[in-house]
């Protein structure tokens, strides 16, 4: 994991430093004409890169705490699951609008109360998967967040019509150490992130699983999460989770 984090941070830092140094040199030459639009676009790249680095650091710390047993889930009954899913969608709508991506939510009319660590599922699982989809869908593309009940489980789906990932490479997305040697598709190579790794660990702590299927319109991918309504009924030994 440390090698993957170091590689990603170095790449982002080199990009940020290079672009910053370029603009510093340009601004030091007062006689050079500054293209305002170009400056705005490059500043946007710098801000986006800085956010990615911060997210990578936060996800890495979370994953290390999970592995060491220091990041315990705190289960509680959540009665407003439908509203939470709608709030998640709304929180990503400005990002989707800025990228000209159509974000759709398809939430079942009724959802039962669940015994989850809802904050972790919201931010570390669904948030990571939505953020991942937004990175790869091109302007004019589509991302769909869905949720429904199947028996004693809640199914959560994040689907997009961005670049696809061959079925043989999908299983490696949640194993950061396999990044370089096991994946060849561009999205699979860039997609193997600590965020997906920690998302998978949180889902497993709830007694659930994540699978990867084909995406929308014959393109992209779908991350499909299956979570038991009450993890303790699935895993009685989870009393100290």
C-alpha positions as CSV (number, residue, x, y, z in Angstrom):
1,X,0.0,0.0,0.0
2,X,2.8,2.4,0.9
3,X,4.4,2.0,-2.6
4,X,1.0,2.8,-4.3
5,X,0.4,5.8,-2.1
6,X,3.9,7.1,-2.7
7,X,3.6,6.6,-6.5
8,X,0.3,8.5,-6.7
9,X,1.5,11.3,-4.4
10,X,4.7,11.7,-6.4
11,X,2.8,11.9,-9.7
12,X,0.4,14.6,-8.3
13,X,3.1,16.6,-6.6
14,X,5.3,16.6,-9.8
15,X,2.3,17.9,-11.8
16,X,1.4,20.5,-9.3
17,X,5.0,21.7,-8.9
18,X,5.6,21.8,-12.6
19,X,2.6,23.9,-13.4
20,X,3.2,26.2,-10.4
21,X,6.8,26.8,-11.5
22,X,5.7,27.5,-15.0
23,X,3.3,30.2,-13.9
24,X,5.8,31.7,-11.5
25,X,8.3,32.2,-14.3
26,X,5.6,33.7,-16.5
27,X,4.5,36.1,-13.9
28,X,8.1,37.1,-13.1
29,X,8.4,38.4,-16.7
30,X,6.2,41.5,-16.5
31,X,6.4,42.1,-20.3
32,X,4.8,38.7,-21.1
33,X,1.2,38.8,-22.0
34,X,-0.9,36.6,-19.6
35,X,-3.8,34.7,-21.1
36,X,-6.4,35.1,-18.3
37,X,-8.5,32.1,-19.5
38,X,-5.4,29.9,-19.6
39,X,-4.5,31.0,-16.1
40,X,-8.0,30.2,-14.8
41,X,-7.9,26.7,-16.4
42,X,-4.4,25.9,-14.9
43,X,-5.4,27.1,-11.5
44,X,-8.4,24.8,-11.7
45,X,-6.0,21.9,-12.4
46,X,-3.9,22.9,-9.4
47,X,-6.9,23.1,-7.1
48,X,-8.3,19.8,-8.4
49,X,-4.9,18.1,-8.0
50,X,-4.5,19.4,-4.4
51,X,-7.9,18.0,-3.5
52,X,-7.0,14.6,-5.0
53,X,-3.8,14.5,-2.9
54,X,-5.7,15.4,0.2
55,X,-8.3,12.7,-0.6
56,X,-5.6,10.2,-1.2
57,X,-3.9,10.9,2.2
58,X,-7.3,10.7,4.0
59,X,-8.2,7.4,2.3
60,X,-4.7,6.0,3.0
61,X,-5.0,6.9,6.7
62,X,-8.5,5.3,6.8
63,X,-7.3,2.1,5.1
64,X,-4.3,1.8,7.5
65,X,-6.6,2.2,10.5
66,X,-9.0,-0.4,9.1
67,X,-6.2,-2.9,8.6
68,X,-4.9,-2.3,12.1
69,X,-8.3,-2.6,13.7
70,X,-8.3,1.0,14.9
71,X,-11.2,2.1,12.6
72,X,-14.2,0.3,14.2
73,X,-17.6,0.7,12.7
74,X,-20.4,2.1,15.0
75,X,-23.7,0.5,14.1
76,X,-26.9,2.3,14.8
77,X,-30.5,2.2,13.4
78,X,-31.1,4.6,10.5
79,X,-34.7,5.2,9.7
80,X,-34.4,7.8,6.9
81,X,-32.3,5.8,4.4
82,X,-34.2,7.1,1.3
83,X,-33.6,10.7,2.3
84,X,-29.9,10.0,2.9
85,X,-29.5,8.6,-0.7
86,X,-31.2,11.7,-2.1
87,X,-28.9,13.9,0.0
88,X,-25.9,12.1,-1.4
89,X,-27.1,12.7,-4.9
90,X,-27.7,16.4,-4.3
91,X,-24.2,16.8,-2.7
92,X,-22.6,15.6,-5.9
93,X,-24.9,17.5,-8.3
94,X,-22.7,20.7,-8.4
95,X,-19.7,18.6,-9.3
96,X,-21.6,16.9,-12.0
97,X,-23.0,20.2,-13.4
98,X,-19.5,21.7,-13.5
99,X,-18.3,18.7,-15.5
100,X,-21.4,18.6,-17.7
101,X,-22.3,15.1,-16.4
102,X,-25.9,14.0,-16.1
103,X,-26.3,12.7,-12.5
104,X,-29.4,10.6,-11.9
105,X,-30.8,9.1,-8.7
106,X,-33.1,6.1,-8.8
107,X,-34.1,5.3,-5.2
108,X,-36.9,2.9,-4.3
109,X,-40.1,4.5,-3.0
110,X,-39.7,2.8,0.3
111,X,-36.6,1.5,2.1
112,X,-36.5,-0.2,5.6
113,X,-34.6,1.0,8.6
114,X,-31.0,-0.3,8.5
115,X,-28.5,-1.1,11.3
116,X,-25.3,0.4,9.7
117,X,-22.6,2.9,10.4
118,X,-24.4,5.1,7.9
119,X,-21.8,7.9,8.0
120,X,-19.0,5.6,6.9
121,X,-21.2,4.0,4.2
122,X,-22.2,7.4,2.9
123,X,-18.8,9.1,2.8
124,X,-16.2,6.2,2.5
125,X,-18.2,3.9,0.3
126,X,-20.9,5.7,-1.8
127,X,-18.9,8.9,-1.9
128,X,-15.8,7.2,-3.1
129,X,-17.6,5.3,-5.8
130,X,-19.5,8.4,-7.1
131,X,-16.3,10.4,-7.0
132,X,-14.5,7.7,-8.9
133,X,-17.2,7.6,-11.6
134,X,-17.1,11.4,-12.0
135,X,-13.3,11.2,-12.8
136,X,-13.8,9.0,-15.8
137,X,-17.1,10.0,-17.4
138,X,-16.6,12.5,-20.2
139,X,-18.6,15.7,-20.6
140,X,-22.1,14.8,-21.7
141,X,-21.9,11.4,-20.0
142,X,-24.1,9.9,-17.3
143,X,-23.8,8.5,-13.8
144,X,-26.7,6.8,-12.0
145,X,-27.0,6.2,-8.2
146,X,-29.6,3.6,-7.4
147,X,-30.8,1.8,-4.3
148,X,-33.4,-0.8,-3.6
149,X,-34.2,-3.7,-1.3
150,X,-33.7,-7.4,-2.1
151,X,-34.9,-9.6,0.7
152,X,-32.8,-8.9,3.8
153,X,-30.3,-6.8,1.9
154,X,-30.1,-3.3,0.5
155,X,-28.6,-3.1,-3.0
156,X,-26.7,0.1,-3.9
157,X,-25.6,0.7,-7.5
158,X,-23.3,3.4,-9.0
159,X,-23.3,3.0,-12.8
160,X,-21.7,5.1,-15.5
161,X,-21.1,5.2,-19.3
162,X,-17.4,6.1,-19.1
163,X,-14.5,3.9,-20.2
164,X,-15.1,0.2,-19.5
165,X,-12.9,-2.3,-17.6
166,X,-12.5,-5.9,-19.0
167,X,-14.1,-8.5,-16.7
168,X,-10.8,-10.2,-16.1
169,X,-9.3,-7.1,-14.6
170,X,-12.2,-6.0,-12.4
171,X,-11.4,-8.2,-9.4
172,X,-8.0,-6.4,-9.1
173,X,-9.5,-3.0,-8.5
174,X,-9.8,-3.5,-4.7
175,X,-6.2,-4.9,-4.3
176,X,-3.8,-1.9,-4.6
177,X,-0.7,-4.1,-4.6
178,X,-1.8,-5.7,-7.9
179,X,-2.1,-2.5,-9.7
180,X,1.0,-2.5,-11.9
181,X,1.3,-6.2,-12.8
182,X,-2.3,-7.3,-13.2
183,X,-4.2,-4.5,-15.1
184,X,-3.8,-3.1,-18.6
185,X,-6.9,-1.2,-19.3
186,X,-6.3,2.5,-18.7
187,X,-9.3,3.0,-16.4
188,X,-8.4,-0.1,-14.4
189,X,-4.8,1.1,-14.0
190,X,-5.9,4.6,-12.9
191,X,-8.9,3.3,-10.9
192,X,-7.0,1.1,-8.5
193,X,-7.1,3.5,-5.6
194,X,-6.8,3.4,-1.9
195,X,-10.4,4.8,-1.8
196,X,-11.8,1.7,-3.5
197,X,-9.7,-0.5,-1.2
198,X,-11.1,1.2,2.0
199,X,-14.6,1.2,0.6
200,X,-14.4,-2.5,0.1
201,X,-13.1,-3.0,3.7
202,X,-16.0,-1.0,5.1
203,X,-18.5,-3.0,3.1
204,X,-16.9,-6.2,4.4
205,X,-17.1,-5.0,8.0
206,X,-20.9,-4.7,7.4
207,X,-21.1,-8.3,6.2
208,X,-21.6,-7.1,2.6
209,X,-19.8,-7.3,-0.7
210,X,-19.0,-5.2,-3.8
211,X,-19.2,-6.5,-7.3
212,X,-18.4,-4.9,-10.6
213,X,-20.6,-5.3,-13.7
214,X,-21.1,-3.7,-17.1
215,X,-22.1,-0.1,-17.1
216,X,-24.7,2.0,-19.0
217,X,-25.4,2.0,-22.7
218,X,-22.9,-0.8,-23.3
219,X,-20.1,1.2,-21.8
220,X,-18.6,2.0,-18.4
221,X,-18.9,0.0,-15.2
222,X,-21.4,-0.5,-12.4
223,X,-20.3,-0.9,-8.8
224,X,-22.9,-2.9,-7.1
225,X,-23.0,-3.1,-3.3
226,X,-25.0,-5.6,-1.3
227,X,-25.4,-4.7,2.4
228,X,-27.4,-6.7,5.0
229,X,-30.1,-4.6,6.7
230,X,-28.8,-5.8,10.0
231,X,-25.1,-7.0,9.9
232,X,-25.4,-8.6,13.3
233,X,-27.9,-11.1,11.9
234,X,-25.4,-12.0,9.2
235,X,-22.4,-12.0,11.5
236,X,-23.2,-12.7,15.1
237,X,-19.6,-12.4,16.1
238,X,-19.6,-8.8,15.0
239,X,-20.7,-7.5,18.4
240,X,-17.4,-5.6,18.9
241,X,-17.2,-4.2,15.3
